């Protein structure tokens, strides 16, 4: 059985087969699974016929007020696994606060390797991968223009997350700030049935998505200058 510690357990970003044997073993054995959305996690657990000892909601709306109590429970002997809806906890998802609190309180944290959309999309883009910067979701309003302007000075590959509802806005902003010929790649529905990767000058990518109903999780990658 797992010891008294926090396990960070990546889950598939789409295809349910993309989970490690070690992750499944931990999820079967821990006392409590902390889930961003218990419904999504139950779908995964049911697929692998895992009956959790305890499933508890842990998300961005309750993490601040629950962190300390979770740490105390682990210190008292409980083993916990943290999962999010998809990918690796802590990467644009809840996780950072709990990991930091555990480390500050000398509670052991074990991080399992696994799926994350940013690396999958970055490699698939064909843009340089030796040096890159991950910005996650840009601010929706305040500070957005300032951030985009600052990124125009970046010489590394830039990786962003975006919702399908704001993709066209982001692409138009990239055209405005970086120029219409800057190469970008848009990865959508990674590892799923309708996976799509669109790559080329941002003006061409805008044309591709214009008039379409855009769905799914999206990663946008901006190539370095002259790539």
Sine and cosine of phi, psi and omega as CSV:
sin_phi,cos_phi,sin_psi,cos_psi,sin_omega,cos_omega
0.00,0.00,0.55,-0.83,0.04,-1.00
-0.87,0.50,0.51,-0.86,0.04,-1.00
-0.98,0.18,-0.02,-1.00,0.01,-1.00
-0.96,0.28,0.99,-0.10,-0.04,-1.00
-0.28,-0.96,0.12,-0.99,0.10,-1.00
-0.97,-0.24,0.78,-0.62,0.07,-1.00
-0.96,-0.27,0.77,-0.64,0.12,-0.99
-0.99,-0.13,0.91,-0.42,-0.17,-0.99
-0.89,-0.47,0.95,-0.32,0.08,-1.00
-0.92,0.39,0.57,-0.82,0.06,-1.00
-0.85,-0.53,0.27,-0.96,-0.06,-1.00
-0.85,0.53,0.55,-0.83,0.07,-1.00
-1.00,0.04,-0.07,1.00,0.02,-1.00
-0.12,-0.99,-0.96,0.29,-0.02,-1.00
-0.94,0.34,0.86,-0.52,-0.09,-1.00
-0.92,0.40,-0.22,0.97,0.04,-1.00
-0.97,0.25,-0.25,0.97,-0.07,-1.00
-1.00,0.07,0.87,0.49,0.08,-1.00
-0.68,-0.73,0.55,-0.83,-0.08,-1.00
-1.00,0.09,0.39,-0.92,0.06,-1.00
-0.88,0.47,-0.58,0.81,0.01,-1.00
-0.91,0.41,-0.64,0.77,0.03,-1.00
-0.88,0.47,-0.69,0.72,0.01,-1.00
-0.89,0.46,-0.64,0.77,0.02,-1.00
-0.88,0.48,-0.70,0.71,0.00,-1.00
-0.90,0.44,-0.71,0.71,-0.03,-1.00
-0.89,0.46,-0.51,0.86,0.03,-1.00
-0.95,0.31,-0.51,0.86,-0.24,-0.97
-0.97,-0.25,-0.41,0.91,-0.08,-1.00
-0.92,0.39,0.39,-0.92,0.03,-1.00
-0.94,0.35,-0.63,0.77,-0.08,-1.00
-0.66,-0.75,0.66,-0.75,0.15,-0.99
-0.94,-0.33,0.85,-0.53,0.08,-1.00
-1.00,-0.05,0.85,-0.52,-0.14,-0.99
-0.84,-0.54,0.68,-0.74,0.06,-1.00
-0.88,0.47,-0.71,0.70,0.09,-1.00
-0.69,-0.73,0.93,-0.37,-0.10,-0.99
-0.88,0.47,-0.47,0.88,0.01,-1.00
-0.93,0.38,-0.70,0.72,0.02,-1.00
-0.91,0.42,-0.65,0.76,0.00,-1.00
-0.92,0.39,-0.62,0.79,0.03,-1.00
-0.89,0.45,-0.55,0.83,0.05,-1.00
-0.87,0.48,-0.70,0.72,0.03,-1.00
-0.92,0.39,-0.72,0.69,-0.03,-1.00
-0.89,0.45,-0.65,0.76,0.03,-1.00
-0.90,0.43,-0.61,0.79,0.01,-1.00
-0.86,0.52,-0.60,0.80,-0.02,-1.00
-0.98,-0.22,0.25,0.97,0.08,-1.00
0.81,0.59,0.71,0.70,0.05,-1.00
-0.97,-0.23,0.81,-0.59,0.08,-1.00
-0.96,-0.27,0.97,-0.24,-0.08,-1.00
-0.92,0.38,0.55,-0.84,0.08,-1.00
-0.91,0.42,-0.64,0.77,0.03,-1.00
-0.41,-0.91,0.72,-0.69,0.03,-1.00
-0.88,-0.48,0.83,-0.56,-0.09,-1.00
-0.78,-0.63,0.65,-0.76,0.02,-1.00
-0.96,0.29,0.75,-0.66,0.07,-1.00
-0.57,-0.82,0.94,-0.35,-0.09,-1.00
-0.56,-0.83,-0.02,-1.00,-0.12,-0.99
-0.91,0.42,-0.32,0.95,-0.03,-1.00
-1.00,0.04,-0.27,0.96,0.00,-1.00
-0.80,-0.59,-0.03,1.00,-0.13,-0.99
-0.90,0.43,-0.61,0.79,-0.03,-1.00
-0.88,0.47,-0.67,0.75,-0.09,-1.00
-1.00,0.08,-0.19,0.98,-0.04,-1.00
-0.95,-0.30,-0.22,0.98,-0.11,-0.99
-0.81,0.58,-0.79,0.61,-0.11,-0.99
-0.90,0.44,-0.64,0.77,0.00,-1.00
-0.92,0.39,-0.57,0.82,0.04,-1.00
-0.92,0.40,-0.67,0.74,0.04,-1.00
-0.86,0.51,-0.69,0.73,-0.02,-1.00
-0.90,0.44,-0.60,0.80,0.02,-1.00
-0.92,0.40,-0.64,0.77,0.03,-1.00
-0.92,0.39,-0.67,0.74,0.02,-1.00
-0.88,0.48,-0.47,0.88,-0.01,-1.00
-0.99,0.14,-0.06,1.00,0.09,-1.00
0.85,-0.52,0.00,1.00,-0.04,-1.00
-1.00,0.09,0.60,-0.80,0.12,-0.99
-0.97,-0.22,0.69,-0.73,-0.06,-1.00
-0.73,-0.68,0.56,-0.83,0.13,-0.99
-0.87,-0.49,0.75,-0.66,0.06,-1.00
-0.98,-0.22,0.80,-0.59,0.09,-1.00
-0.78,-0.63,0.39,-0.92,0.14,-0.99
-0.89,-0.46,-0.05,-1.00,-0.05,-1.00
-0.90,0.44,-0.53,0.85,-0.01,-1.00
-0.29,-0.96,0.67,-0.74,0.08,-1.00
1.00,0.06,-0.37,-0.93,-0.11,-0.99
-1.00,-0.09,0.84,-0.55,0.04,-1.00
-0.83,0.56,0.61,-0.79,0.01,-1.00
0.99,-0.11,-0.28,0.96,0.03,-1.00
-0.99,-0.16,1.00,-0.10,-0.10,-1.00
0.82,0.57,0.45,0.89,0.03,-1.00
-0.58,-0.82,0.29,-0.96,0.05,-1.00
-0.84,0.55,0.54,-0.84,0.03,-1.00
0.44,-0.90,-0.65,0.76,-0.07,-1.00
-0.84,0.54,-0.75,0.67,-0.06,-1.00
-0.87,0.49,-0.67,0.75,-0.04,-1.00
-0.94,0.34,-0.67,0.74,0.03,-1.00
-0.88,0.48,-0.72,0.69,-0.01,-1.00
-0.88,0.48,-0.69,0.72,-0.01,-1.00
-0.90,0.44,-0.64,0.77,0.04,-1.00
-0.89,0.45,-0.73,0.68,-0.02,-1.00
-0.90,0.44,-0.64,0.77,0.03,-1.00
-0.90,0.44,-0.44,0.90,-0.02,-1.00
-0.97,-0.25,0.29,0.96,0.04,-1.00
0.84,0.54,0.60,0.80,0.12,-0.99
-0.99,-0.12,0.76,-0.65,-0.07,-1.00
-0.93,0.37,0.68,-0.74,0.06,-1.00
-0.84,-0.54,0.79,-0.61,0.03,-1.00
-0.88,-0.47,0.87,-0.50,-0.05,-1.00
-0.97,-0.23,0.86,-0.52,0.05,-1.00
-1.00,0.05,0.62,-0.79,0.07,-1.00
-0.97,0.26,0.44,-0.90,0.02,-1.00
0.09,-1.00,-0.30,-0.95,-0.15,-0.99
-0.92,0.39,0.61,-0.80,0.20,-0.98
-0.47,-0.88,0.73,-0.68,-0.12,-0.99
-0.90,0.43,-0.56,0.83,-0.11,-0.99
-0.90,0.43,-0.66,0.75,-0.01,-1.00
-0.95,0.32,-0.66,0.75,0.02,-1.00
-0.86,0.51,-0.73,0.68,-0.02,-1.00
-0.94,0.35,-0.65,0.76,-0.02,-1.00
-0.86,0.50,-0.75,0.66,0.00,-1.00
-0.90,0.43,-0.66,0.75,-0.02,-1.00
-0.92,0.39,-0.40,0.91,-0.08,-1.00
-0.92,0.38,-0.45,0.89,-0.08,-1.00
0.98,0.19,0.08,1.00,0.07,-1.00
-1.00,0.06,0.30,-0.95,-0.04,-1.00
-0.82,0.57,0.73,-0.68,-0.04,-1.00
-0.92,-0.39,-0.05,1.00,-0.05,-1.00
-0.95,0.31,-0.47,0.88,0.04,-1.00
-0.62,-0.78,0.84,-0.55,0.02,-1.00
-0.50,-0.87,0.31,-0.95,0.04,-1.00
-0.82,-0.58,0.74,-0.67,0.01,-1.00
-0.96,-0.26,0.87,-0.50,-0.04,-1.00
-0.95,-0.30,-0.09,1.00,-0.01,-1.00
0.88,0.47,-0.65,-0.76,0.05,-1.00
-1.00,0.09,0.78,-0.63,0.10,-1.00
-0.94,0.34,0.42,-0.91,0.09,-1.00
-0.82,0.57,0.62,-0.78,-0.02,-1.00
-0.94,0.35,-0.64,0.76,-0.07,-1.00
-0.74,-0.67,-0.99,0.15,-0.08,-1.00
-0.88,0.47,0.84,-0.55,0.04,-1.00
1.00,0.05,-0.07,1.00,-0.06,-1.00
-0.91,0.42,-0.76,0.65,-0.02,-1.00
-0.89,0.45,-0.65,0.76,0.01,-1.00
-0.89,0.47,-0.67,0.74,0.01,-1.00
-0.90,0.43,-0.70,0.71,0.01,-1.00
-0.88,0.47,-0.67,0.74,0.02,-1.00
-0.88,0.47,-0.67,0.74,0.02,-1.00
-0.90,0.43,-0.61,0.79,-0.02,-1.00
-0.93,0.37,-0.36,0.93,0.03,-1.00
-0.90,0.43,-0.31,0.95,0.03,-1.00
-1.00,0.00,-0.06,1.00,-0.06,-1.00
-0.97,0.24,0.73,-0.68,0.00,-1.00
-0.98,-0.18,-0.09,1.00,0.03,-1.00
-1.00,-0.10,0.28,-0.96,0.14,-0.99
-0.88,0.47,0.68,-0.73,-0.05,-1.00
-0.94,-0.35,0.77,-0.64,0.01,-1.00
-0.90,-0.43,0.79,-0.61,-0.02,-1.00
-0.80,-0.60,0.46,-0.89,0.21,-0.98
-0.97,-0.24,0.53,-0.85,0.07,-1.00
-0.46,-0.89,0.47,-0.88,0.06,-1.00
-0.99,0.11,0.40,-0.92,0.02,-1.00
-0.88,0.47,-0.42,0.91,-0.06,-1.00
-0.97,0.24,-0.37,0.93,-0.03,-1.00
-0.91,-0.41,0.13,0.99,-0.05,-1.00
-0.87,0.50,-0.74,0.67,-0.05,-1.00
-0.89,0.45,-0.62,0.78,0.04,-1.00
-0.88,0.48,-0.70,0.71,-0.01,-1.00
-0.90,0.44,-0.69,0.72,0.00,-1.00
-0.89,0.46,-0.63,0.78,0.05,-1.00
-0.91,0.41,-0.60,0.80,0.05,-1.00
-0.92,0.38,-0.63,0.78,0.06,-1.00
-0.89,0.46,-0.67,0.74,0.06,-1.00
-0.87,0.50,-0.68,0.74,-0.02,-1.00
-0.91,0.40,-0.72,0.70,-0.12,-0.99
-1.00,0.02,-0.56,0.83,-0.10,-1.00
-0.97,-0.25,-0.25,0.97,-0.04,-1.00
0.99,-0.15,0.53,-0.85,-0.10,-1.00
-0.92,0.39,-0.32,0.95,-0.02,-1.00
-1.00,-0.10,0.00,1.00,0.03,-1.00
-0.92,0.40,0.75,-0.66,0.00,-1.00
-0.97,0.25,0.70,-0.72,0.08,-1.00
-0.70,-0.71,0.29,-0.96,0.14,-0.99
-0.73,-0.68,0.71,-0.71,0.06,-1.00
-0.90,-0.43,0.90,-0.44,0.03,-1.00
-0.96,-0.27,0.80,-0.60,-0.09,-1.00
-0.74,-0.67,0.65,-0.76,0.04,-1.00
0.83,0.56,0.69,0.72,-0.04,-1.00
-0.83,0.56,0.70,-0.72,0.02,-1.00
0.94,0.34,0.00,1.00,-0.01,-1.00
-0.99,-0.11,0.06,-1.00,-0.07,-1.00
-0.86,0.51,-0.64,0.77,-0.06,-1.00
-0.97,-0.24,0.59,0.81,0.03,-1.00
-0.83,0.55,0.65,-0.76,-0.04,-1.00
-0.60,-0.80,0.70,-0.72,0.12,-0.99
-0.78,-0.63,0.89,-0.46,0.00,-1.00
-0.92,-0.40,0.80,-0.60,-0.15,-0.99
-0.70,-0.72,0.68,-0.73,0.05,-1.00
0.44,-0.90,-0.12,-0.99,0.08,-1.00
-0.83,0.56,0.59,-0.81,-0.12,-0.99
-0.86,0.51,-0.53,0.85,0.04,-1.00
-0.89,0.47,-0.62,0.79,0.01,-1.00
-0.95,0.32,-0.59,0.81,0.01,-1.00
-0.93,0.37,-0.62,0.79,0.08,-1.00
-0.87,0.50,-0.71,0.70,0.00,-1.00
-0.88,0.48,-0.61,0.79,-0.01,-1.00
-0.89,0.47,-0.66,0.75,-0.09,-1.00
-1.00,-0.03,-0.19,0.98,-0.02,-1.00
-0.88,0.48,0.78,-0.63,0.04,-1.00
0.99,0.13,0.01,1.00,-0.01,-1.00
-0.99,-0.17,0.48,-0.88,0.15,-0.99
-0.99,0.10,0.89,-0.45,-0.11,-0.99
-0.99,-0.15,0.78,-0.63,-0.02,-1.00
-0.76,-0.65,0.30,-0.95,0.17,-0.99
1.00,-0.07,0.16,-0.99,0.07,-1.00
-0.96,0.27,0.63,-0.78,-0.15,-0.99
-0.76,-0.65,0.69,-0.73,0.15,-0.99
-0.88,-0.47,0.77,-0.64,0.03,-1.00
-0.92,-0.40,0.78,-0.62,-0.03,-1.00
-0.86,-0.51,0.79,-0.61,0.01,-1.00
-0.97,-0.25,0.84,-0.55,-0.01,-1.00
-0.94,0.35,0.44,-0.90,0.11,-0.99
-0.90,0.44,0.28,-0.96,0.06,-1.00
-0.83,0.56,0.65,-0.76,0.05,-1.00
0.90,0.43,0.52,0.85,0.10,-0.99
-0.80,-0.60,0.00,0.00,0.00,0.00
